[in-house]
Amino acid sequence: MAKAVKPRGSTSSISTSTFSGPTPTEAASVVLIGSPPTLAETVYNPQSIPAVQYAVSRGPKLPTQIQSRLMRSESECFCPPRDPHQLLAAGVVIVASKPLPYGSTEALLARLKLFVGTYCDVPTFWLDLIAHYVLLTWVYDRFSALPYLRFLGEAGSGKSRLLETCAQLGYKSIMVTGSTTVAPLFRLIDLYRGTLLIDEADFQQSEAWSDISKVLNSGYMSNGFVMRMVTAPDGTQDVKAFRAFGPKIIANRFSFADHALESRCVTLRTTSHAVRADVPYQLPAQFYSDALVLRNQLLQWRFDTWSTISVDESTLRSLDPRTAQIAAALYAVATPEFRRELPVYFGMVEAEVRGDRPQALVARALHTLTHETAGSVWWLRVTDVADECARAAQENGETWYTDASQSKHSSWAARKAVGLLTSMGFEVKRTGRNRERRVKVTSELLAGAIGRFSSD
């Protein structure tokens, strides 16, 4: 690994004084708003007593301290989560051990790219994007919406290696494996509020996947929660809201059926190919020691930059609102050079997503049903639109009906078409003696739908 450059005026000191006072509130991270703000982060060092403490920063230019509690006032204090099951020691939750100087953001990004490129064989652009996503995880609480980083490909294409590498670099990484049951999963996410890493293959035959899907569907927004029934101390059942917001890094074999979830993913499509000769098959001890140094430098970077991170969406206004929303966080942490590449990349992602959305199938069906008929206004039968969508989907190897037991002429299929047509701004009403549903298509609305939802 490249050596760290000159520090930015931040050092660490150890405080082992005995605290007395109020019973502390457990919190993996604490932000006390002020000028400058005070930030406390859980760190783990098996050589220290206690092993789990806080690294505390009271300003970018001030020395950091390692201490077991953080006092907010005489009546309120915080401490890191107790770890009776040794989850930090086991690497289930991965944190830094102490802040270390990192030089500049550009120098830190260069070391992150070098580390990822040493152990993973990915294109240059994706080395940049993965390194920037790692940065994003360390300040994600500055944003109200986040993208997910996703590695999509068949078994043996390098997804698991990428996931493990990112786990060693991310902010309070929580690696969810097939042995994880649902009960502790939500508590871990809610307690540590870090970066969740998931290999979908671990859950293909698991009932836990439906619960994890709920976390993915709600966890990209800062107000995202998952509601679950929990047992209270007196044995009664109660409802608890578990916070789901945070960065997510996912390994998939197949795209998500949910198009909304799919559109929130920044996706590297991995392929099976001959791996570079210098990429090790087994991870050496140096992998973990170098990763710890990088996590420690990233912790100092969080302390130095947290209060300066802000969102500037002006350059992203040409993108669709949903795309701009998830691109904004990456753009905020990007270097000037990478900022020039991001709008181009997200423009291509947007075009691909538009072509994959079910509305795109409907727009193409409307065009097929009207392009050989003169006029500027057409009243089409909804069942004809649904039939054309089904035909085109089958031709393209896609799925139009999510319930295989339904025939393509069922009322269920018509209702799906009605919902999509209405969401696209078309008027649907029952007409004629048979009161069959028809959709009013105008040339102006059709042109707008094709422009919005077609990738062509």
BELLINJO-V954008 format. One record per residue. N is the residue number from 1. RES is the residue in three letters. SS is DSSP state (H for helix, E for strand, C for the rest). OMEGA is omega in degrees with one decimal (999 if undefined). D_CENTER is the distance of its C-alpha to the mean C-alpha in whole Angstrom. Layout:
N_RES_SS_OMEGA_D_CENTER + N_RES_SS_OMEGA_D_CENTER
This chain:
1_MET_C_175.5_28 + 2_ALA_C_-179.5_29 + 3_LYS_C_177.2_30 + 4_ALA_C_178.0_29 + 5_VAL_C_-173.1_31 + 6_LYS_C_-178.4_32 + 7_PRO_C_179.9_31 + 8_ARG_C_174.0_30 + 9_GLY_C_-178.8_32 + 10_SER_C_177.3_30 + 11_THR_C_-179.5_32 + 12_SER_E_173.0_31 + 13_SER_E_-176.5_34 + 14_ILE_E_176.0_34 + 15_SER_C_-176.0_36 + 16_THR_C_-178.6_37 + 17_SER_C_-179.6_39 + 18_THR_C_-177.6_40 + 19_PHE_C_170.1_38 + 20_SER_C_-179.5_40 + 21_GLY_C_-174.3_39 + 22_PRO_C_174.8_37 + 23_THR_C_-174.5_35 + 24_PRO_C_172.4_31 + 25_THR_E_179.4_28 + 26_GLU_E_176.8_25 + 27_ALA_C_-179.9_22 + 28_ALA_C_178.2_20 + 29_SER_E_177.6_19 + 30_VAL_E_172.6_22 + 31_VAL_E_175.7_22 + 32_LEU_E_-175.1_26 + 33_ILE_C_178.7_26 + 34_GLY_C_178.5_29 + 35_SER_C_-0.1_30 + 36_PRO_C_177.7_29 + 37_PRO_C_173.0_26 + 38_THR_E_179.0_26 + 39_LEU_E_175.3_23 + 40_ALA_E_-178.8_23 + 41_GLU_E_176.0_21 + 42_THR_E_174.7_22 + 43_VAL_E_-179.2_23 + 44_TYR_E_177.5_25 + 45_ASN_C_-176.6_28 + 46_PRO_C_179.0_30 + 47_GLN_C_-178.1_33 + 48_SER_C_175.4_33 + 49_ILE_C_-4.4_35 + 50_PRO_C_-176.8_33 + 51_ALA_C_-179.0_30 + 52_VAL_E_-179.2_27 + 53_GLN_E_173.7_27 + 54_TYR_E_158.8_26 + 55_ALA_E_-172.5_26 + 56_VAL_E_175.9_27 + 57_SER_E_177.2_27 + 58_ARG_C_177.1_29 + 59_GLY_C_-175.4_28 + 60_PRO_C_-175.2_27 + 61_LYS_C_-176.7_31 + 62_LEU_C_178.2_32 + 63_PRO_C_174.8_32 + 64_THR_E_179.5_29 + 65_GLN_E_172.4_31 + 66_ILE_E_-177.5_30 + 67_GLN_E_-172.5_31 + 68_SER_C_177.9_31 + 69_ARG_E_174.5_31 + 70_LEU_E_179.5_30 + 71_MET_E_173.0_32 + 72_ARG_E_176.9_32 + 73_SER_E_179.3_35 + 74_GLU_C_-176.9_38 + 75_SER_C_-176.5_37 + 76_GLU_E_175.4_33 + 77_CYS_E_-176.3_31 + 78_PHE_E_173.0_28 + 79_CYS_E_177.0_27 + 80_PRO_C_177.7_25 + 81_PRO_C_173.3_24 + 82_ARG_C_-173.7_27 + 83_ASP_C_-175.3_26 + 84_PRO_C_-177.4_29 + 85_HIS_C_174.2_27 + 86_GLN_C_-179.7_26 + 87_LEU_H_177.3_23 + 88_LEU_H_178.6_22 + 89_ALA_H_-178.8_25 + 90_ALA_H_-179.5_24 + 91_GLY_C_174.6_21 + 92_VAL_C_171.3_19 + 93_VAL_E_-173.2_17 + 94_ILE_E_-179.7_17 + 95_VAL_C_176.2_18 + 96_ALA_C_176.7_21 + 97_SER_C_177.2_25 + 98_LYS_C_177.0_26 + 99_PRO_C_176.2_25 + 100_LEU_C_177.6_26 + 101_PRO_C_-174.9_27 + 102_TYR_C_-179.6_25 + 103_GLY_C_178.9_27 + 104_SER_C_177.0_25 + 105_THR_H_179.8_22 + 106_GLU_H_178.7_23 + 107_ALA_H_178.2_25 + 108_LEU_H_177.2_22 + 109_LEU_H_179.1_20 + 110_ALA_H_179.2_23 + 111_ARG_H_176.9_23 + 112_LEU_H_179.6_19 + 113_LYS_H_177.6_20 + 114_LEU_H_-179.4_23 + 115_PHE_H_-179.3_21 + 116_VAL_H_-178.9_19 + 117_GLY_H_178.0_21 + 118_THR_H_-172.7_24 + 119_TYR_H_-179.7_22 + 120_CYS_C_-179.3_20 + 121_ASP_C_-177.4_22 + 122_VAL_C_179.3_20 + 123_PRO_C_-175.8_21 + 124_THR_H_-180.0_21 + 125_PHE_H_-177.5_19 + 126_TRP_H_170.1_16 + 127_LEU_H_177.3_17 + 128_ASP_H_-174.7_17 + 129_LEU_H_178.9_13 + 130_ILE_H_179.1_12 + 131_ALA_H_178.2_14 + 132_HIS_H_177.3_13 + 133_TYR_H_175.0_9 + 134_VAL_H_176.4_11 + 135_LEU_H_-179.1_13 + 136_LEU_H_-177.1_10 + 137_THR_H_-175.3_9 + 138_TRP_H_176.2_13 + 139_VAL_C_-173.6_13 + 140_TYR_H_-178.3_10 + 141_ASP_H_172.4_13 + 142_ARG_H_-174.8_14 + 143_PHE_C_177.3_12 + 144_SER_C_177.8_12 + 145_ALA_E_-175.3_9 + 146_LEU_C_166.6_6 + 147_PRO_C_170.3_4 + 148_TYR_E_174.1_2 + 149_LEU_E_-173.6_5 + 150_ARG_E_174.6_8 + 151_PHE_E_-172.0_12 + 152_LEU_E_179.0_14 + 153_GLY_C_-178.7_18 + 154_GLU_C_176.0_21 + 155_ALA_C_179.1_22 + 156_GLY_C_-178.6_23 + 157_SER_C_174.4_21 + 158_GLY_C_-177.8_19 + 159_LYS_H_-176.1_16 + 160_SER_H_178.0_17 + 161_ARG_H_177.6_18 + 162_LEU_H_-179.6_15 + 163_LEU_H_179.6_13 + 164_GLU_H_179.1_16 + 165_THR_H_178.7_16 + 166_CYS_H_179.4_12 + 167_ALA_H_-178.5_13 + 168_GLN_H_-176.7_16 + 169_LEU_H_-172.2_15 + 170_GLY_C_-178.9_12 + 171_TYR_C_-179.7_12 + 172_LYS_C_-175.1_14 + 173_SER_E_175.7_12 + 174_ILE_E_-179.0_13 + 175_MET_E_-178.1_14 + 176_VAL_E_-179.1_14 + 177_THR_C_-178.5_17 + 178_GLY_C_179.2_19 + 179_SER_C_-179.3_22 + 180_THR_C_175.1_20 + 181_THR_C_-173.3_21 + 182_VAL_H_-173.4_20 + 183_ALA_H_179.6_22 + 184_PRO_H_-175.3_20 + 185_LEU_H_-176.9_17 + 186_PHE_H_179.2_16 + 187_ARG_H_178.0_18 + 188_LEU_H_-179.2_17 + 189_ILE_H_-177.4_13 + 190_ASP_H_-176.3_16 + 191_LEU_H_-174.7_18 + 192_TYR_H_175.9_16 + 193_ARG_C_-178.5_13 + 194_GLY_C_-177.7_11 + 195_THR_C_-178.9_8 + 196_LEU_E_178.7_8 + 197_LEU_E_-171.9_9 + 198_ILE_E_169.7_11 + 199_ASP_E_-174.7_13 + 200_GLU_H_-178.2_14 + 201_ALA_H_179.4_18 + 202_ASP_H_-172.1_18 + 203_PHE_H_-175.9_18 + 204_GLN_C_-179.8_20 + 205_GLN_C_-174.0_23 + 206_SER_C_175.3_22 + 207_GLU_C_-177.9_22 + 208_ALA_H_-175.5_19 + 209_TRP_H_179.3_16 + 210_SER_H_178.0_17 + 211_ASP_H_177.5_16 + 212_ILE_H_177.5_13 + 213_SER_H_178.0_12 + 214_LYS_H_176.8_13 + 215_VAL_H_-179.2_10 + 216_LEU_H_-177.3_8 + 217_ASN_H_-176.3_10 + 218_SER_H_-169.1_11 + 219_GLY_C_179.9_8 + 220_TYR_C_178.9_6 + 221_MET_E_-175.8_10 + 222_SER_C_176.8_12 + 223_ASN_C_-177.8_14 + 224_GLY_C_178.1_12 + 225_PHE_E_170.8_15 + 226_VAL_E_-178.8_16 + 227_MET_E_179.0_20 + 228_ARG_E_173.9_22 + 229_MET_E_178.2_25 + 230_VAL_E_178.8_26 + 231_THR_E_179.4_30 + 232_ALA_C_-179.9_31 + 233_PRO_C_-179.6_34 + 234_ASP_C_177.2_37 + 235_GLY_C_179.6_35 + 236_THR_C_177.8_34 + 237_GLN_E_-179.3_31 + 238_ASP_E_179.3_29 + 239_VAL_E_177.7_26 + 240_LYS_E_176.4_23 + 241_ALA_E_177.4_20 + 242_PHE_E_179.9_17 + 243_ARG_E_-177.7_14 + 244_ALA_C_-175.2_11 + 245_PHE_C_176.5_9 + 246_GLY_C_178.0_7 + 247_PRO_C_177.7_4 + 248_LYS_E_175.1_3 + 249_ILE_E_-166.2_6 + 250_ILE_E_170.6_8 + 251_ALA_E_-177.7_12 + 252_ASN_E_166.8_13 + 253_ARG_C_-176.9_17 + 254_PHE_C_176.4_17 + 255_SER_C_176.6_15 + 256_PHE_C_175.4_14 + 257_ALA_C_179.3_17 + 258_ASP_C_-175.7_15 + 259_HIS_H_177.9_15 + 260_ALA_H_177.8_13 + 261_LEU_H_179.7_10 + 262_GLU_H_-176.3_11 + 263_SER_C_179.3_11 + 264_ARG_C_-175.7_7 + 265_CYS_E_167.4_7 + 266_VAL_E_-162.4_8 + 267_THR_E_168.0_11 + 268_LEU_E_178.3_13 + 269_ARG_E_-178.5_16 + 270_THR_C_-179.7_18 + 271_THR_C_175.9_22 + 272_SER_C_-178.9_24 + 273_HIS_C_177.7_27 + 274_ALA_C_-177.1_29 + 275_VAL_C_176.6_27 + 276_ARG_C_-174.6_28 + 277_ALA_C_-176.9_31 + 278_ASP_C_178.0_30 + 279_VAL_C_-176.0_27 + 280_PRO_C_175.6_28 + 281_TYR_C_177.0_27 + 282_GLN_C_-177.8_27 + 283_LEU_C_-179.2_25 + 284_PRO_C_178.2_28 + 285_ALA_H_-179.1_28 + 286_GLN_H_177.1_28 + 287_PHE_H_-176.0_24 + 288_TYR_H_179.0_24 + 289_SER_H_177.0_26 + 290_ASP_H_178.7_25 + 291_ALA_H_178.6_21 + 292_LEU_H_177.3_22 + 293_VAL_H_179.5_24 + 294_LEU_H_177.0_21 + 295_ARG_H_179.5_19 + 296_ASN_H_176.4_22 + 297_GLN_H_177.5_22 + 298_LEU_H_176.4_19 + 299_LEU_H_177.5_20 + 300_GLN_H_177.6_23 + 301_TRP_H_176.1_21 + 302_ARG_H_-179.8_19 + 303_PHE_H_-175.2_22 + 304_ASP_H_-169.4_23 + 305_THR_H_-171.5_21 + 306_TRP_H_-174.8_19 + 307_SER_H_-177.5_22 + 308_THR_H_-177.8_22 + 309_ILE_C_176.7_18 + 310_SER_C_-176.8_19 + 311_VAL_C_174.1_17 + 312_ASP_C_-174.8_20 + 313_GLU_C_-171.8_19 + 314_SER_H_-178.8_22 + 315_THR_H_-175.0_22 + 316_LEU_H_-174.5_19 + 317_ARG_C_178.8_21 + 318_SER_C_179.9_22 + 319_LEU_C_172.2_19 + 320_ASP_C_-177.8_18 + 321_PRO_H_-179.1_17 + 322_ARG_H_179.4_14 + 323_THR_H_179.0_13 + 324_ALA_H_-178.9_15 + 325_GLN_H_-178.3_12 + 326_ILE_H_179.1_9 + 327_ALA_H_-171.9_11 + 328_ALA_H_-177.7_13 + 329_ALA_H_177.1_11 + 330_LEU_H_-179.4_11 + 331_TYR_H_-176.6_15 + 332_ALA_H_-178.3_15 + 333_VAL_H_-173.7_15 + 334_ALA_C_171.8_17 + 335_THR_C_179.0_20 + 336_PRO_H_-179.8_23 + 337_GLU_H_-177.5_23 + 338_PHE_H_176.5_19 + 339_ARG_H_178.8_19 + 340_ARG_H_-178.9_22 + 341_GLU_H_-172.1_20 + 342_LEU_H_179.4_17 + 343_PRO_H_178.1_18 + 344_VAL_H_180.0_20 + 345_TYR_H_-177.7_17 + 346_PHE_H_173.1_15 + 347_GLY_H_177.2_19 + 348_MET_H_177.1_19 + 349_VAL_H_-178.8_16 + 350_GLU_H_179.2_17 + 351_ALA_H_178.8_20 + 352_GLU_H_180.0_19 + 353_VAL_H_179.2_17 + 354_ARG_H_-178.8_20 + 355_GLY_H_-178.3_22 + 356_ASP_H_-176.1_20 + 357_ARG_C_179.7_20 + 358_PRO_H_177.3_23 + 359_GLN_H_178.2_24 + 360_ALA_H_177.8_25 + 361_LEU_H_178.7_27 + 362_VAL_H_179.5_29 + 363_ALA_H_178.7_30 + 364_ARG_H_178.3_31 + 365_ALA_H_179.0_33 + 366_LEU_H_178.5_35 + 367_HIS_H_-179.7_35 + 368_THR_H_-176.1_37 + 369_LEU_H_-175.6_39 + 370_THR_H_-166.9_40 + 371_HIS_C_179.3_41 + 372_GLU_C_-178.4_44 + 373_THR_C_-178.9_46 + 374_ALA_C_176.9_47 + 375_GLY_C_179.2_46 + 376_SER_C_177.2_44 + 377_VAL_E_179.9_43 + 378_TRP_E_171.2_42 + 379_TRP_E_-175.7_42 + 380_LEU_E_174.9_41 + 381_ARG_E_-179.6_40 + 382_VAL_H_179.1_37 + 383_THR_H_176.5_38 + 384_ASP_H_178.3_39 + 385_VAL_H_179.4_35 + 386_ALA_H_179.3_34 + 387_ASP_H_-179.5_36 + 388_GLU_H_176.3_35 + 389_CYS_H_-179.5_31 + 390_ALA_H_-179.5_32 + 391_ARG_H_-178.9_34 + 392_ALA_H_179.5_32 + 393_ALA_H_179.5_29 + 394_GLN_H_179.9_31 + 395_GLU_H_-178.4_33 + 396_ASN_C_-178.5_29 + 397_GLY_C_-179.7_28 + 398_GLU_C_178.8_26 + 399_THR_C_176.8_26 + 400_TRP_C_-178.5_27 + 401_TYR_C_-178.6_28 + 402_THR_C_178.1_25 + 403_ASP_C_-173.9_28 + 404_ALA_C_-178.0_31 + 405_SER_C_-178.3_34 + 406_GLN_C_175.6_34 + 407_SER_C_-174.9_36 + 408_LYS_C_177.8_35 + 409_HIS_C_-175.2_38 + 410_SER_C_177.0_37 + 411_SER_H_177.0_37 + 412_TRP_H_-179.5_33 + 413_ALA_H_178.8_32 + 414_ALA_H_179.3_34 + 415_ARG_H_177.5_32 + 416_LYS_H_179.3_29 + 417_ALA_H_179.0_30 + 418_VAL_H_-179.4_32 + 419_GLY_H_179.9_28 + 420_LEU_H_179.8_27 + 421_LEU_H_179.1_30 + 422_THR_H_179.8_30 + 423_SER_H_179.8_26 + 424_MET_C_175.0_27 + 425_GLY_C_179.3_30 + 426_PHE_C_178.4_33 + 427_GLU_E_177.7_36 + 428_VAL_E_176.7_37 + 429_LYS_E_178.4_40 + 430_ARG_E_-177.7_43 + 431_THR_E_173.2_46 + 432_GLY_C_-177.6_49 + 433_ARG_C_-178.1_51 + 434_ASN_C_179.3_49 + 435_ARG_C_178.1_46 + 436_GLU_E_-176.9_44 + 437_ARG_E_176.5_40 + 438_ARG_E_179.5_40 + 439_VAL_E_177.5_38 + 440_LYS_E_-179.1_39 + 441_VAL_E_174.0_38 + 442_THR_E_-178.9_39 + 443_SER_H_-179.5_39 + 444_GLU_H_179.0_37 + 445_LEU_H_-179.3_34 + 446_LEU_H_178.7_34 + 447_ALA_H_177.9_34 + 448_GLY_H_-180.0_31 + 449_ALA_H_179.0_29 + 450_ILE_H_178.3_29 + 451_GLY_H_-176.4_28 + 452_ARG_H_-169.4_25 + 453_PHE_H_179.1_24 + 454_SER_C_177.3_26 + 455_SER_C_-177.3_24 + 456_ASP_C_999_28
